Amino acid sequence: CEPLLEDKVDVLVSNPPYVASREWENLEAVVREFEPRLALDGGEDGMVVLRELISQSGAVLNPGGLIALETDSARAAATARLLDSAGFIEVQVLNDLQGRPRYALGRRKE
């Protein structure tokens, strides 16, 4: 959130890196060969960037502001728990078009 620290926003949307480092070699070749690792590798458990983003988001979100994060189905519930632990309200997980839990949303308290 560093580029936004001087501002306040109503909505923060991110598709951060969320693949665990150990999962990199198991990704489909088309993903590994054409996506920069930096864009996908979310650290040891895949949640390093998600944790940092959630912890910093309160500094840039207006009261009542929405945070919407894309993640993978294996980490969607854990991402929602992080939002809840950080004090967000109306936390929910939404499914993608294939019915997989892929998005975590929450609102900053008023």
Rosetta constraint file for C-alpha pairs under 8 A:
AtomPair CA 1 CA 5 HARMONIC 6.44 0.50
AtomPair CA 1 CA 53 HARMONIC 6.55 0.50
AtomPair CA 1 CA 56 HARMONIC 6.11 0.50
AtomPair CA 1 CA 57 HARMONIC 6.53 0.50
AtomPair CA 1 CA 60 HARMONIC 7.18 0.50
AtomPair CA 4 CA 8 HARMONIC 7.06 0.50
AtomPair CA 4 CA 60 HARMONIC 6.24 0.50
AtomPair CA 5 CA 59 HARMONIC 6.69 0.50
AtomPair CA 5 CA 60 HARMONIC 5.79 0.50
AtomPair CA 6 CA 60 HARMONIC 7.89 0.50
AtomPair CA 7 CA 60 HARMONIC 6.36 0.50
AtomPair CA 8 CA 59 HARMONIC 7.77 0.50
AtomPair CA 8 CA 60 HARMONIC 4.68 0.50
AtomPair CA 8 CA 61 HARMONIC 5.49 0.50
AtomPair CA 8 CA 62 HARMONIC 5.70 0.50
AtomPair CA 9 CA 60 HARMONIC 6.05 0.50
AtomPair CA 9 CA 61 HARMONIC 5.04 0.50
AtomPair CA 9 CA 62 HARMONIC 5.71 0.50
AtomPair CA 9 CA 65 HARMONIC 7.17 0.50
AtomPair CA 10 CA 61 HARMONIC 5.82 0.50
AtomPair CA 10 CA 62 HARMONIC 5.46 0.50
AtomPair CA 10 CA 63 HARMONIC 7.94 0.50
AtomPair CA 10 CA 64 HARMONIC 7.48 0.50
AtomPair CA 10 CA 65 HARMONIC 4.45 0.50
AtomPair CA 10 CA 66 HARMONIC 6.29 0.50
AtomPair CA 11 CA 61 HARMONIC 6.89 0.50
AtomPair CA 11 CA 65 HARMONIC 5.54 0.50
AtomPair CA 11 CA 66 HARMONIC 4.73 0.50
AtomPair CA 11 CA 67 HARMONIC 5.85 0.50
AtomPair CA 11 CA 68 HARMONIC 7.78 0.50
AtomPair CA 12 CA 57 HARMONIC 7.80 0.50
AtomPair CA 12 CA 61 HARMONIC 7.17 0.50
AtomPair CA 12 CA 65 HARMONIC 7.82 0.50
AtomPair CA 12 CA 66 HARMONIC 6.26 0.50
AtomPair CA 12 CA 67 HARMONIC 4.76 0.50
AtomPair CA 12 CA 68 HARMONIC 6.29 0.50
AtomPair CA 13 CA 67 HARMONIC 5.89 0.50
AtomPair CA 13 CA 68 HARMONIC 4.78 0.50
AtomPair CA 13 CA 69 HARMONIC 5.92 0.50
AtomPair CA 14 CA 68 HARMONIC 6.49 0.50
AtomPair CA 14 CA 69 HARMONIC 5.09 0.50
AtomPair CA 14 CA 70 HARMONIC 6.44 0.50
AtomPair CA 15 CA 69 HARMONIC 5.96 0.50
AtomPair CA 15 CA 70 HARMONIC 4.88 0.50
AtomPair CA 15 CA 71 HARMONIC 7.05 0.50
AtomPair CA 16 CA 39 HARMONIC 7.19 0.50
AtomPair CA 16 CA 40 HARMONIC 7.37 0.50
AtomPair CA 16 CA 42 HARMONIC 7.71 0.50
AtomPair CA 16 CA 49 HARMONIC 6.57 0.50
AtomPair CA 16 CA 50 HARMONIC 6.72 0.50
AtomPair CA 16 CA 69 HARMONIC 7.52 0.50
AtomPair CA 16 CA 70 HARMONIC 7.03 0.50
AtomPair CA 16 CA 71 HARMONIC 7.52 0.50
AtomPair CA 17 CA 38 HARMONIC 7.30 0.50
AtomPair CA 17 CA 39 HARMONIC 5.35 0.50
AtomPair CA 17 CA 40 HARMONIC 4.11 0.50
AtomPair CA 17 CA 41 HARMONIC 5.26 0.50
AtomPair CA 17 CA 42 HARMONIC 4.61 0.50
AtomPair CA 17 CA 46 HARMONIC 7.20 0.50
AtomPair CA 17 CA 47 HARMONIC 7.91 0.50
AtomPair CA 17 CA 49 HARMONIC 6.55 0.50
AtomPair CA 17 CA 50 HARMONIC 7.74 0.50
AtomPair CA 18 CA 40 HARMONIC 5.95 0.50
AtomPair CA 18 CA 41 HARMONIC 6.12 0.50
AtomPair CA 18 CA 42 HARMONIC 4.44 0.50
AtomPair CA 18 CA 43 HARMONIC 7.82 0.50
AtomPair CA 18 CA 46 HARMONIC 4.52 0.50
AtomPair CA 18 CA 47 HARMONIC 5.79 0.50
AtomPair CA 18 CA 48 HARMONIC 7.98 0.50
AtomPair CA 18 CA 49 HARMONIC 7.42 0.50
AtomPair CA 18 CA 50 HARMONIC 7.31 0.50
AtomPair CA 18 CA 71 HARMONIC 5.91 0.50
AtomPair CA 18 CA 72 HARMONIC 6.92 0.50
AtomPair CA 19 CA 23 HARMONIC 6.45 0.50
AtomPair CA 19 CA 24 HARMONIC 7.00 0.50
AtomPair CA 19 CA 40 HARMONIC 5.59 0.50
AtomPair CA 19 CA 41 HARMONIC 4.96 0.50
AtomPair CA 19 CA 42 HARMONIC 5.14 0.50
AtomPair CA 19 CA 43 HARMONIC 7.35 0.50
AtomPair CA 19 CA 45 HARMONIC 7.63 0.50
AtomPair CA 19 CA 46 HARMONIC 4.61 0.50
AtomPair CA 19 CA 47 HARMONIC 7.84 0.50
AtomPair CA 19 CA 72 HARMONIC 7.85 0.50
AtomPair CA 20 CA 24 HARMONIC 6.93 0.50
AtomPair CA 20 CA 41 HARMONIC 5.97 0.50
AtomPair CA 20 CA 42 HARMONIC 5.49 0.50
AtomPair CA 20 CA 43 HARMONIC 5.43 0.50
AtomPair CA 20 CA 44 HARMONIC 5.31 0.50
AtomPair CA 20 CA 45 HARMONIC 4.78 0.50
AtomPair CA 20 CA 46 HARMONIC 3.72 0.50
AtomPair CA 20 CA 47 HARMONIC 7.49 0.50
AtomPair CA 21 CA 41 HARMONIC 5.57 0.50
AtomPair CA 21 CA 42 HARMONIC 6.67 0.50
AtomPair CA 21 CA 43 HARMONIC 5.27 0.50
AtomPair CA 21 CA 44 HARMONIC 5.31 0.50
AtomPair CA 21 CA 45 HARMONIC 7.16 0.50
AtomPair CA 21 CA 46 HARMONIC 6.78 0.50
AtomPair CA 22 CA 44 HARMONIC 6.99 0.50
AtomPair CA 23 CA 27 HARMONIC 6.70 0.50
AtomPair CA 24 CA 32 HARMONIC 7.29 0.50
AtomPair CA 24 CA 41 HARMONIC 7.28 0.50
AtomPair CA 25 CA 32 HARMONIC 7.66 0.50
AtomPair CA 27 CA 31 HARMONIC 6.43 0.50
AtomPair CA 27 CA 32 HARMONIC 6.22 0.50
AtomPair CA 28 CA 32 HARMONIC 6.38 0.50
AtomPair CA 29 CA 33 HARMONIC 5.78 0.50
AtomPair CA 30 CA 34 HARMONIC 6.06 0.50
AtomPair CA 31 CA 35 HARMONIC 5.53 0.50
AtomPair CA 32 CA 36 HARMONIC 7.54 0.50
AtomPair CA 32 CA 37 HARMONIC 7.32 0.50
AtomPair CA 35 CA 39 HARMONIC 6.94 0.50
AtomPair CA 35 CA 40 HARMONIC 7.54 0.50
AtomPair CA 36 CA 40 HARMONIC 7.05 0.50
AtomPair CA 37 CA 41 HARMONIC 5.66 0.50
AtomPair CA 41 CA 46 HARMONIC 6.64 0.50
AtomPair CA 42 CA 46 HARMONIC 3.94 0.50
AtomPair CA 42 CA 47 HARMONIC 5.50 0.50
AtomPair CA 42 CA 48 HARMONIC 5.53 0.50
AtomPair CA 42 CA 49 HARMONIC 5.88 0.50
AtomPair CA 42 CA 50 HARMONIC 7.83 0.50
AtomPair CA 43 CA 47 HARMONIC 6.59 0.50
AtomPair CA 43 CA 48 HARMONIC 5.54 0.50
AtomPair CA 43 CA 49 HARMONIC 7.70 0.50
AtomPair CA 44 CA 48 HARMONIC 7.51 0.50
AtomPair CA 47 CA 51 HARMONIC 5.98 0.50
AtomPair CA 47 CA 75 HARMONIC 7.84 0.50
AtomPair CA 47 CA 79 HARMONIC 7.98 0.50
AtomPair CA 48 CA 52 HARMONIC 6.40 0.50
AtomPair CA 49 CA 53 HARMONIC 5.97 0.50
AtomPair CA 50 CA 54 HARMONIC 6.08 0.50
AtomPair CA 50 CA 79 HARMONIC 7.33 0.50
AtomPair CA 51 CA 55 HARMONIC 6.11 0.50
AtomPair CA 51 CA 82 HARMONIC 7.20 0.50
AtomPair CA 52 CA 56 HARMONIC 6.15 0.50
AtomPair CA 53 CA 57 HARMONIC 5.85 0.50
AtomPair CA 54 CA 58 HARMONIC 7.47 0.50
AtomPair CA 54 CA 82 HARMONIC 7.41 0.50
AtomPair CA 54 CA 83 HARMONIC 6.64 0.50
AtomPair CA 54 CA 86 HARMONIC 7.29 0.50
AtomPair CA 55 CA 86 HARMONIC 6.90 0.50
AtomPair CA 56 CA 60 HARMONIC 7.39 0.50
AtomPair CA 57 CA 61 HARMONIC 5.97 0.50
AtomPair CA 57 CA 67 HARMONIC 7.86 0.50
AtomPair CA 58 CA 62 HARMONIC 7.86 0.50
AtomPair CA 58 CA 108 HARMONIC 7.09 0.50
AtomPair CA 61 CA 65 HARMONIC 5.39 0.50
AtomPair CA 61 CA 66 HARMONIC 7.46 0.50
AtomPair CA 61 CA 108 HARMONIC 7.03 0.50
AtomPair CA 62 CA 108 HARMONIC 7.31 0.50
AtomPair CA 63 CA 108 HARMONIC 5.47 0.50
AtomPair CA 63 CA 109 HARMONIC 5.62 0.50
AtomPair CA 63 CA 110 HARMONIC 4.36 0.50
AtomPair CA 64 CA 107 HARMONIC 5.53 0.50
AtomPair CA 64 CA 108 HARMONIC 4.81 0.50
AtomPair CA 64 CA 109 HARMONIC 5.39 0.50
AtomPair CA 64 CA 110 HARMONIC 4.88 0.50
AtomPair CA 65 CA 107 HARMONIC 5.40 0.50
AtomPair CA 65 CA 108 HARMONIC 5.30 0.50
AtomPair CA 65 CA 109 HARMONIC 7.91 0.50
AtomPair CA 66 CA 105 HARMONIC 7.06 0.50
AtomPair CA 66 CA 106 HARMONIC 5.80 0.50
AtomPair CA 66 CA 107 HARMONIC 4.53 0.50
AtomPair CA 66 CA 108 HARMONIC 6.52 0.50
AtomPair CA 67 CA 105 HARMONIC 5.54 0.50
AtomPair CA 67 CA 106 HARMONIC 5.45 0.50
AtomPair CA 67 CA 107 HARMONIC 6.26 0.50
AtomPair CA 67 CA 108 HARMONIC 7.86 0.50
AtomPair CA 68 CA 103 HARMONIC 6.86 0.50
AtomPair CA 68 CA 104 HARMONIC 5.87 0.50
AtomPair CA 68 CA 105 HARMONIC 4.49 0.50
AtomPair CA 68 CA 106 HARMONIC 6.84 0.50
AtomPair CA 69 CA 103 HARMONIC 5.56 0.50
AtomPair CA 69 CA 104 HARMONIC 5.27 0.50
AtomPair CA 69 CA 105 HARMONIC 6.35 0.50
AtomPair CA 70 CA 102 HARMONIC 5.82 0.50
AtomPair CA 70 CA 103 HARMONIC 4.59 0.50
AtomPair CA 70 CA 104 HARMONIC 6.58 0.50
AtomPair CA 71 CA 75 HARMONIC 6.33 0.50
AtomPair CA 71 CA 76 HARMONIC 5.87 0.50
AtomPair CA 71 CA 79 HARMONIC 7.84 0.50
AtomPair CA 71 CA 102 HARMONIC 5.20 0.50
AtomPair CA 71 CA 103 HARMONIC 5.92 0.50
AtomPair CA 71 CA 104 HARMONIC 7.51 0.50
AtomPair CA 72 CA 76 HARMONIC 6.05 0.50
AtomPair CA 72 CA 101 HARMONIC 7.24 0.50
AtomPair CA 72 CA 102 HARMONIC 5.12 0.50
AtomPair CA 72 CA 103 HARMONIC 7.85 0.50
AtomPair CA 73 CA 77 HARMONIC 7.89 0.50
AtomPair CA 73 CA 100 HARMONIC 6.00 0.50
AtomPair CA 73 CA 101 HARMONIC 4.88 0.50
AtomPair CA 73 CA 102 HARMONIC 5.14 0.50
AtomPair CA 75 CA 79 HARMONIC 6.01 0.50
AtomPair CA 76 CA 80 HARMONIC 6.26 0.50
AtomPair CA 76 CA 93 HARMONIC 6.63 0.50
AtomPair CA 76 CA 101 HARMONIC 6.13 0.50
AtomPair CA 76 CA 102 HARMONIC 5.76 0.50
AtomPair CA 76 CA 103 HARMONIC 6.43 0.50
AtomPair CA 76 CA 104 HARMONIC 6.21 0.50
AtomPair CA 77 CA 81 HARMONIC 6.26 0.50
AtomPair CA 77 CA 93 HARMONIC 7.01 0.50
AtomPair CA 77 CA 104 HARMONIC 7.82 0.50
AtomPair CA 78 CA 82 HARMONIC 6.28 0.50
AtomPair CA 79 CA 83 HARMONIC 6.35 0.50
AtomPair CA 79 CA 104 HARMONIC 6.45 0.50
AtomPair CA 80 CA 84 HARMONIC 6.19 0.50
AtomPair CA 80 CA 91 HARMONIC 6.31 0.50
AtomPair CA 80 CA 92 HARMONIC 6.53 0.50
AtomPair CA 80 CA 93 HARMONIC 6.67 0.50
AtomPair CA 80 CA 104 HARMONIC 5.57 0.50
AtomPair CA 80 CA 105 HARMONIC 7.25 0.50
AtomPair CA 80 CA 106 HARMONIC 7.96 0.50
AtomPair CA 81 CA 85 HARMONIC 6.02 0.50
AtomPair CA 82 CA 86 HARMONIC 6.08 0.50
AtomPair CA 83 CA 87 HARMONIC 6.58 0.50
AtomPair CA 83 CA 88 HARMONIC 5.44 0.50
AtomPair CA 83 CA 91 HARMONIC 6.86 0.50
AtomPair CA 83 CA 105 HARMONIC 7.94 0.50
AtomPair CA 83 CA 106 HARMONIC 6.62 0.50
AtomPair CA 84 CA 88 HARMONIC 5.16 0.50
AtomPair CA 84 CA 89 HARMONIC 6.68 0.50
AtomPair CA 84 CA 91 HARMONIC 6.46 0.50
AtomPair CA 84 CA 106 HARMONIC 7.92 0.50
AtomPair CA 87 CA 108 HARMONIC 7.24 0.50
AtomPair CA 87 CA 109 HARMONIC 7.30 0.50
AtomPair CA 88 CA 106 HARMONIC 5.51 0.50
AtomPair CA 88 CA 107 HARMONIC 5.30 0.50
AtomPair CA 88 CA 108 HARMONIC 4.93 0.50
AtomPair CA 88 CA 109 HARMONIC 6.22 0.50
AtomPair CA 89 CA 106 HARMONIC 5.65 0.50
AtomPair CA 89 CA 107 HARMONIC 5.13 0.50
AtomPair CA 89 CA 108 HARMONIC 6.30 0.50
AtomPair CA 89 CA 109 HARMONIC 6.30 0.50
AtomPair CA 90 CA 105 HARMONIC 7.73 0.50
AtomPair CA 90 CA 106 HARMONIC 5.40 0.50
AtomPair CA 90 CA 107 HARMONIC 5.99 0.50
AtomPair CA 91 CA 104 HARMONIC 7.16 0.50
AtomPair CA 91 CA 105 HARMONIC 5.47 0.50
AtomPair CA 91 CA 106 HARMONIC 4.20 0.50
AtomPair CA 91 CA 107 HARMONIC 6.96 0.50
AtomPair CA 92 CA 104 HARMONIC 5.76 0.50
AtomPair CA 92 CA 105 HARMONIC 5.39 0.50
AtomPair CA 92 CA 106 HARMONIC 6.54 0.50
AtomPair CA 93 CA 101 HARMONIC 6.29 0.50
AtomPair CA 93 CA 102 HARMONIC 7.08 0.50
AtomPair CA 93 CA 103 HARMONIC 5.44 0.50
AtomPair CA 93 CA 104 HARMONIC 4.50 0.50
AtomPair CA 93 CA 105 HARMONIC 6.39 0.50
AtomPair CA 94 CA 101 HARMONIC 5.58 0.50
AtomPair CA 94 CA 102 HARMONIC 6.23 0.50
AtomPair CA 94 CA 103 HARMONIC 5.06 0.50
AtomPair CA 94 CA 104 HARMONIC 6.42 0.50
AtomPair CA 94 CA 105 HARMONIC 7.89 0.50
AtomPair CA 95 CA 99 HARMONIC 5.07 0.50
AtomPair CA 95 CA 100 HARMONIC 4.90 0.50
AtomPair CA 95 CA 101 HARMONIC 4.12 0.50
AtomPair CA 95 CA 102 HARMONIC 5.45 0.50
AtomPair CA 95 CA 103 HARMONIC 6.53 0.50
AtomPair CA 96 CA 100 HARMONIC 5.42 0.50
AtomPair CA 96 CA 101 HARMONIC 6.34 0.50
AtomPair CA 96 CA 102 HARMONIC 5.86 0.50
AtomPair CA 96 CA 103 HARMONIC 7.51 0.50
